[in-house]
Amino acid sequence: MSKNINELFSSVNIQSIKGFWDVEIQNIQFDSRKVADGDLFVACRGTLSDGHNYIRESIEQGARVVVCEELPEETSSEISYILVENSLLALSQLASNYYALPSKNIQLVGVTGTNGKTTIATLLYQLFRKLGYKVGLLSTVCNYVDDKKIAATHTTPDPMQINLLLSEMVAAGCEYCFMEVSSHAIDQNRTTSLHFKGGIFTNITHDHLDYHKTFDAYLKVKKNFFDDLDKKSFVVTNVDDKNGKLMLQNTKAHKFSYSTRSFADFRCQVLEKHFTGMLLEMDGVEIWTNFIGDFNAHNLLAVYATARLLNQSKEEVLKGISELISVAGRFESIISPEGIMAIVDYAHTPDALKNVLDSIDALRTKNEQVITVVGAGGNRDKKKRPLMAKIAAEYSDKVILTSDNPRSEDPELIISEMKAGVIFNDLRKVLCITDRKEAIRTACMLAQKDDIVLVAGKGHEDYQEIKGVKHHFDDKEIIREIFKL
């Protein structure tokens, strides 16, 4: 659709303009390979490449307007160059304007933190559909425009994709959208120009330090999301996390808290735990839920708090929560004909792995074995590798270290870096099997009736990325094949 750049730049801080101002453009691109005739190209500085190096290529492809932080050495009199201080921020603002500010026409709630984002966002999507609303979802597992499923490629899409999906939600009559907000997205200004009705903080633990370098930098980026919320918004934070209150310090939004352990605006208590679910007391009412683990009590409480802050009735929300089902790849259980229980979970951080193993430990009789299969992703935060293996060995009877998504790294090197974290007395528990399928098969062969096999790290993913190529691989499919289900 054709747009005049006057409309697009209404909220963008322009430093200077070289060339024509009154120009019609067809589309906005930040990947020069996708530029077509009549497009606007935004030259963004990324972690792997700099869009400024592709300005000439974008013009050859047909770009009529170039947005950049510095002018190229050679410019064309037929092209408009618009100089900005931050191209990533400008892209976010341009994307929002291009799609007519869709986030202002829907109640958008963002969920951020290390663990729990996918579960909370997806359960809110499920709950509000049960409450009779048309709803959108932007998540790691899948995006939805009401009941229309759209494949997800990132935890948080790029600004153009976000605003396109939000505009489709508005057109479809969606009243709410629940969105995972990753630290990368916050840092890269992908969400800066969106209008959020509310924000949820889950927790923050060791992750993504390959990108953020330090934990303090990671923490600051998460906090920036809440700092940017306006006074018409709300923020609900997990005060059981030691950094939960920090997220509230500079926000203008209305502040609320949730907890399973201490005083808070929204509280719940775990009354009973079983492998089939939990009995919770939430806001003074007992409800049965189809979820396992204290971490899921936190997730469900965040869902409850958010729904109440969005003016939904207590009775309807509690009834809806009792009917919710687990998210794909999150503590999904498969039982063999012989009575072996396999659990598939996305846990790919030390804290998430400990939470899952803690939950299993709280439910087991101690007469059965816990056998954990776990790996660590390549080209990602290396510091968590030894921690993952240490936790797996401490909380399991047997551990098989294996390949996850090695990407461009040597999987055997990743496994050796994991094994280095295992304390001497636990080394006897540890096997190393690089082939993930064989690792899962071995764990299932070692297991006997009532034993529990945890396959951690990939959860909902149906691929394994090796040397830049994605191969089909689904932990659940492999387990069902081994169990002959």
Secondary structure, DSSP 8 states (H G I E B T S, - for coil): --EEHHHHTTT--EEEEES-SS-EES-EESSGGG--TT-EEE--B-SS-BGGGGHHHHHHHT-SEEEESS--SS--TTSEEEEES-HHHHHHHHHHHHTT-GGGGSEEEEEESSSSHHHHHHHHHHHHHHTT--EEEE-SSEEEETTEEEE-SSSS--HHHHHHHHHHHHHTT--EEEEE--HHHHHTTSSTT---SEEEE----S--HHHHSSHHHHHHHHHHHHHT--TTSEEEEETTSTTTGGGGTT--SEEEEEESSS--SEEEEEEEEETTEEEEEETTEEEEES--SHHHHHHHHHHHHHHHHTT--HHHHHHHHHH----TTSSEEEE-TTS-EEEEE---SHHHHHHHHHHHHHH--SSS-EEEEE---TTS-TTHHHHHHHHHHHH-SEEEE--S--BTS-HHHHHHHHHTTS-GGGGGGEEE-SSHHHHHHHHHHH--TT-EEEEES-TT--EEEETTEEEE--HHHHHHHHHT-
